[in-house]
C-alpha cells in the first residue's frame, strides 16, 4: 500500500490508499438520492455516522486518447466518518453495467 501525507497545521497524518471493493448498505431519505449508511470492509462492518462531503466524478482517465461519453468515469464519491472515528473516502463506480462500491482511501 502506498501512503501519502496530508499537512495539517497541528500534525501530519498519513493517508492510506486502499482501492478495494466493499459491500455498502445505502438508503434514500424521502425524495432523495441513495446514500451510504454502512459498509463492510475485510469482514468488519462500519456504520456511517456522518457524510462529510459528496461529489461526482465524470472526468476522463489519465492518458485517455478518445474522449467520448462512454470513456468517462462515472463515480459518486463520499467522504464519510465511520463509527470507529476514522474518515474514509468511498465511491460508487457506475461505469457501464457495473455498480461496484470501492473504498478508495482511509484518511
C-alpha positions, 0 to 999 in steps of 0.5 A: 500500500502506498501512503501519502501525507496530508499537512495539517497545521497541528500534525501530519497524518498519513493517508492510506490508499486502499482501492478495494471493493466493499459491500455498502448498505445505502438508503434514500431519505424521502425524495432523495438520492441513495446514500451510504449508511454502512459498509463492510470492509475485510469482514468488519462492518462500519456504520456511517455516522456522518457524510462529510462531503459528496461529489461526482466524478465524470472526468476522463482517465489519465492518458485517455486518447478518445474522449467520448461519453462512454470513456468517462468515469462515472463515480459518486464519491463520499467522504464519510466518518465511520463509527470507529472515528476514522474518515474514509473516502468511498465511491460508487463506480457506475461505469457501464453495467457495473455498480461496484462500491470501492473504498478508495482511501482511509484518511 
